[in-house]
């Protein structure tokens, strides 16, 4: 079996890769029938020379490979007919901006496996960059805090080697932080990355009641699960499973945190029908205290009212004026500083690539050699080589046809 590591062609450039040179070599040793070919790339974090120095084959043409393995969306004009691809297509939620991409994949009779829908037998995602989004998002949030209040100036994450260097910088600026309260929404992998950074820099974790009612002589944070920031409209307490099953039966309960927090890090998953975390009207309240938002989840015009657009690695921060509902200078006194970069793991390409590769090697590669015994490949397969959607993703047909 021959797998190609393809060049990332989406703009802005993405330096991540699914497998580092070391990972490719290790997998070839573990699976004698597996070989890798590396498409030449001038943007990848690991240089072409690093791959060839490890005895891996560098090529201009990957059309003779069985599986083409990438990270971000492949531009339509770069797709090769009748091939099997793995990448993040950003189509399974019917994202309108990628409708043409899915149409082209079907037209070109490509078998698409989407990283975002790779799951185990319990339907839990096994391959993701979420942790790294949380790591970089938390760092960028503190960088935004320092810039807004002219307290300190952290270097950009993209200019630092790894997570350890990010944490080291945060430890340095912690002594310059006032006694702020940081609230985090989410309990998954993204929030786990955020927590690693807060704990690593030495911010004290406190419980919900203490966060809401006490004053502290140091900076603190609290981490919220959905039961902390939403309540059923009828007052019943039916648990987290009910929220996921019946999100429309709930309303937000976050404003009590917004009234005492200084800094908010959004690291939750937002599902269709769920209530917003806070609304534009709520942000207008005189009691609304948050002035820094690191929106790692980055749902535009969605649950975090001040996230009116994504920001970029080049310009990661913008201001939101709650009264006018318009963008403004983030340093303005009445502005909420918003960090809403939607490709955060790109700023930590070494750690993100190595970590993602370990997950892919553990959860996906075996399926190529055990006849997909656990259905890993079949659950992630969105399209077939005869130009059709698989049964699991047949709900996308109206989206493909332009009816939704």
C-alpha positions in Angstrom: 0.0 0.0 0.0 1.3 3.4 -1.0 0.3 6.6 0.9 1.1 10.1 -0.3 1.8 13.0 2.0 0.4 15.7 -0.2 1.3 19.4 -0.3 -1.0 21.8 1.4 -2.3 24.2 -1.2 -5.0 26.2 0.6 -4.3 29.9 1.4 -3.3 31.1 3.8 -0.6 28.5 3.9 -0.9 25.7 6.5 2.4 24.3 7.7 1.0 21.2 9.4 1.2 17.7 8.1 -0.4 14.4 9.1 3.0 12.5 9.5 6.4 13.8 10.4 9.5 12.1 8.8 10.0 10.1 12.0 6.4 8.9 12.0 6.6 7.8 8.4 9.8 5.8 9.0 8.3 4.2 12.1 5.1 3.1 10.3 7.0 1.7 7.3 8.9 -0.5 9.8 5.7 -1.6 11.6 3.9 -2.3 8.4 6.2 -3.9 5.7 3.6 -3.5 3.0 3.3 0.2 3.6 5.4 2.9 1.8 5.1 6.6 1.8 5.8 9.1 -1.0 6.2 12.8 0.0 4.9 15.4 -2.4 7.4 18.3 -2.6 6.3 21.3 -0.5 7.8 24.7 0.3 5.3 25.4 3.1 5.4 22.3 5.3 7.0 22.6 8.8 9.2 19.6 8.1 11.4 20.4 5.1 11.7 18.1 2.1 15.3 17.5 3.1 14.2 16.1 6.5 12.1 13.5 4.7 14.8 12.5 2.2 17.4 12.4 5.0 15.2 9.7 6.6 15.2 7.7 3.4 11.7 8.7 2.2 10.9 9.2 -1.4 10.2 12.8 -2.6 8.0 13.2 -5.6 6.3 15.7 -7.9 3.4 13.4 -8.9 1.4 11.4 -6.4 -1.1 10.0 -8.8 0.2 6.5 -8.5 -0.5 6.4 -4.7 -3.4 4.5 -3.2 -4.3 7.1 -0.5 -3.6 10.8 -0.6 -3.2 12.2 2.9 -3.6 15.9 3.7 -4.8 18.3 6.4 -6.9 21.2 4.9 -9.2 21.3 1.9 -7.6 20.4 -1.4 -8.4 23.1 -4.0 -10.8 21.8 -6.7 -8.3 22.2 -9.5 -5.7 20.1 -7.6 -8.0 17.1 -7.0 -7.0 13.9 -8.8 -9.9 11.8 -10.3 -10.7 8.4 -8.9 -8.4 8.7 -5.8 -8.9 8.1 -2.1 -8.3 11.3 0.0 -8.1 12.1 3.7 -8.5 15.7 4.7 -10.7 18.1 6.6 -13.3 18.9 3.9 -15.5 21.1 6.2 -18.7 19.9 4.4 -20.4 17.5 6.8 -22.2 20.4 8.5 -23.4 21.6 5.1 -20.9 24.6 5.2 -22.0 26.7 2.2 -18.5 27.9 1.3 -17.4 24.3 0.5 -20.5 23.1 -1.4 -18.6 23.3 -4.7 -15.8 21.3 -3.2 -18.1 18.4 -2.3 -19.7 18.6 -5.7 -16.3 18.4 -7.4 -15.3 15.4 -5.3 -18.5 13.5 -6.4 -18.0 14.6 -10.0 -14.4 13.4 -10.0 -15.4 10.0 -8.4 -13.2 10.6 -5.4 -13.5 8.5 -2.3 -13.4 11.1 0.5 -12.6 10.2 4.1 -13.0 13.3 6.4 -10.7 13.5 9.4 -13.5 15.2 11.3 -15.7 12.2 11.2 -13.2 9.5 12.1 -14.6 7.8 15.2 -14.3 4.7 17.3 -17.1 2.1 17.8 -18.7 4.4 20.4 -18.9 7.2 17.8 -16.3 9.3 19.7 -13.8 11.3 17.6 -10.3 9.9 17.7 -8.3 12.1 15.4 -8.3 15.9 15.9 -6.3 19.1 16.3 -8.6 20.4 19.0 -6.1 20.2 21.9 -3.7 22.4 20.0 -6.4 24.9 19.2 -7.0 25.2 22.9 -3.3 25.6 23.7 -2.7 28.3 21.1 -6.1 30.0 21.8 -5.4 30.4 25.5 -1.9 31.8 24.8 -3.3 34.2 22.2 -6.0 35.3 24.7 -3.4 36.4 27.2 -1.4 38.1 24.4 -4.6 40.1 23.6 -5.0 41.0 27.3 -1.5 42.4 27.4 -1.9 44.4 24.2 -5.3 45.8 25.1 -4.1 47.2 28.5 -0.5 47.9 27.5 0.7 45.6 30.3 3.1 43.3 28.3 3.8 42.2 24.8 4.0 38.5 24.2 5.6 37.2 21.0 3.3 35.5 18.5 2.8 31.8 19.0 3.8 31.1 15.4 7.3 32.4 16.2 7.8 30.0 19.1 9.0 26.4 18.9 6.5 24.5 21.0 4.0 24.4 23.8 6.8 24.5 26.4 8.0 27.9 25.1 4.4 29.2 25.1 4.0 28.2 28.8 7.4 29.7 29.7 6.3 33.1 28.3 3.0 32.9 30.1 4.8 32.2 33.4 6.9 35.3 32.8 3.9 37.6 32.4 1.8 36.1 35.1 3.3 38.4 37.7 2.1 41.4 35.7 -1.5 40.2 35.6 -4.0 41.9 37.9 -6.3 39.7 39.9 -8.5 38.8 36.9 -11.1 36.1 36.7 -11.0 33.8 33.6 -14.0 31.7 32.6 -13.7 28.7 30.3 -16.6 26.9 28.6 -16.1 23.3 27.5 -14.9 20.0 28.9 -13.5 18.3 25.8 -10.1 18.1 24.1 -10.1 21.8 23.1 -10.8 22.9 26.7 -8.2 20.4 27.9 -5.6 22.3 25.9 -6.8 25.6 27.4 -6.6 24.0 30.9 -3.0 22.8 30.2 -2.0 26.4 29.6 -3.8 27.9 32.6 -2.4 25.3 34.9 1.0 25.5 33.3 1.3 29.2 33.9 0.1 28.9 37.4 -3.4 30.4 37.3 -5.4 29.0 40.2 -8.5 27.0 39.4 -11.6 27.7 41.6 -15.0 26.2 41.7 -18.1 27.8 40.2 -19.5 29.1 43.5 -16.2 30.7 44.5 -15.8 32.2 41.1 -19.3 33.8 41.3 -19.2 35.0 44.9 -15.6 35.5 46.1 -12.8 38.0 45.5 -9.3 36.7 45.2 -5.8 38.2 45.6 -4.5 36.5 42.5 -5.8 35.6 39.0 -8.1 32.6 38.9 -10.1 30.6 36.5 -13.1 28.3 36.4 -14.0 25.7 33.8 -17.7 25.2 32.9 -19.5 22.2 31.6 -22.8 22.8 29.7 -24.8 22.2 32.9 -23.1 25.3 34.3 -24.0 27.7 31.5 -27.4 26.4 30.3 -30.7 25.5 32.1 -33.9 23.9 30.9 -36.6 26.4 30.3 -39.1 24.4 32.4 -36.7 24.2 35.3 -36.2 20.5 35.2 -32.8 19.0 35.8 -32.4 16.1 33.4 -28.6 16.0 32.8 -26.1 16.5 30.1 -27.5 13.8 27.8 -30.8 15.5 27.7 -29.2 18.8 26.7 -27.4 17.1 23.7 -30.7 15.4 22.7 -33.0 18.4 23.3 -30.9 21.6 23.0 -33.9 23.7 22.0 -35.4 23.0 25.5 -32.6 25.0 27.1 -31.7 28.7 27.7 -28.4 30.2 28.5 -27.3 30.8 32.1 -23.9 32.3 31.3 -24.6 35.9 32.1 -24.0 35.4 35.8 -20.4 34.5 34.8 -20.1 37.4 32.3 -21.0 39.8 35.1 -18.0 38.9 37.2 -15.4 37.6 34.7 -12.8 39.7 33.0 -11.6 37.3 30.4 -13.6 34.5 28.5 -12.1 31.5 26.7 -14.7 29.7 24.5 -13.7 26.1 24.1 -17.0 24.3 23.9 -18.8 22.5 21.0 -21.8 24.3 19.8 -24.6 22.2 18.4 -27.5 23.2 16.2 -30.5 24.4 18.2 -28.5 25.1 21.4 -28.9 28.5 23.1 -26.2 31.1 22.6 -23.6 31.6 25.3 -24.5 35.3 25.4 -26.4 37.5 23.1 -25.7 40.9 21.7 -28.4 42.4 23.9 -26.8 40.8 27.0 -23.4 42.2 26.0 -25.0 45.7 26.1 -25.8 45.4 29.8 -23.9 47.7 32.2 -23.2 44.6 34.3 -21.5 42.7 31.5 -17.8 42.7 32.6 -15.9 40.7 30.0 -13.4 42.7 28.0 -11.2 39.9 26.5 -12.7 37.0 24.5 -10.5 34.2 23.1 -13.1 32.4 21.0 -11.3 29.2 20.2 -14.6 27.6 19.0 -15.1 30.5 16.6 -18.7 30.1 15.4 -19.3 33.3 13.4 -22.5 35.3 14.3 -23.3 32.5 16.7 -23.2 31.7 20.4 -20.5 34.2 21.3 -22.1 37.5 20.3 -18.9 39.5 19.9 -17.5 37.1 17.3 -18.7 38.8 14.2 -15.9 37.5 12.0 -12.9 35.2 12.1 -9.5 36.9 12.6 -6.2 35.8 11.1 -2.8 34.7 12.4 -1.4 37.9 10.8 -4.1 40.1 12.5 -5.5 38.0 15.4 -7.3 40.7 17.4 -10.2 43.0 16.7 -12.5 45.1 18.8 -16.3 44.7 19.3 -18.4 47.6 20.4 -21.4 46.1 22.2 -23.6 49.2 21.9 -23.2 49.7 18.2 -22.7 46.0 17.4 -19.8 47.0 15.2 -16.1 46.4 14.9 -13.8 48.9 16.5 -10.3 49.4 17.8 -9.7 46.7 20.4 -7.8 49.1 22.6 -10.8 51.4 23.0 -12.0 51.5 26.6 -15.5 50.3 25.7 -14.4 47.6 23.3 -14.3 43.8 23.9 -11.0 42.6 22.5 -11.8 39.5 20.4 -9.3 36.8 19.3 -11.1 34.6 16.9 -8.4 32.9 14.7 -10.1 29.9 13.1 -6.9 27.9 12.3 -5.1 28.1 15.6 -3.2 24.8 15.4 -1.3 26.2 12.4 0.6 28.4 14.9 2.0 25.3 16.6 2.8 23.2 13.5 5.5 20.9 15.1 3.5 19.9 18.2 0.2 19.7 16.3 1.6 17.6 13.5 3.4 15.1 15.8 0.3 14.8 18.0 -2.1 14.4 15.2 0.1 11.8 13.5 0.2 9.7 16.7 -3.6 9.6 16.8 -3.9 8.8 13.1 -1.2 6.0 13.4 -3.1 4.5 16.3 -6.6 4.8 15.2 -6.6 4.7 11.4 -3.5 3.0 9.9 -4.4 -0.4 11.4 -7.7 -0.3 9.6 -5.9 -0.5 6.2 -4.4 -3.8 7.2 -7.1 -5.5 9.3 -9.9 -5.3 6.7 -11.3 -2.3 8.6 -12.4 -4.7 11.4 -13.8 -1.9 13.6 -15.5 0.1 10.8 -13.2 3.1 11.2 -12.8 3.7 7.5 -16.4 3.0 6.6 -17.7 5.5 9.3 -15.4 8.2 7.9 -16.1 7.5 4.2 -18.3 10.3 2.9 -18.3 9.5 -0.9 -17.8 6.5 -3.1 -15.7 5.9 -6.2 -18.9 5.8 -8.3 -19.6 9.5 -7.4 -22.2 9.0 -4.7 -22.6 9.9 -1.1 -22.4 7.0 1.3 -25.5 6.0 3.2 -24.2 7.6 6.4 -23.8 10.9 4.7 -26.8 10.7 2.3 -28.4 13.6 4.3 -26.0 15.9 2.4 -27.7 15.2 -1.0 -29.9 18.4 -0.8 -26.8 20.4 0.1 -25.0 19.0 -2.9 -28.0 19.7 -5.1 -28.1 23.3 -3.9 -31.5 22.9 -2.2 -30.1 23.8 1.3 
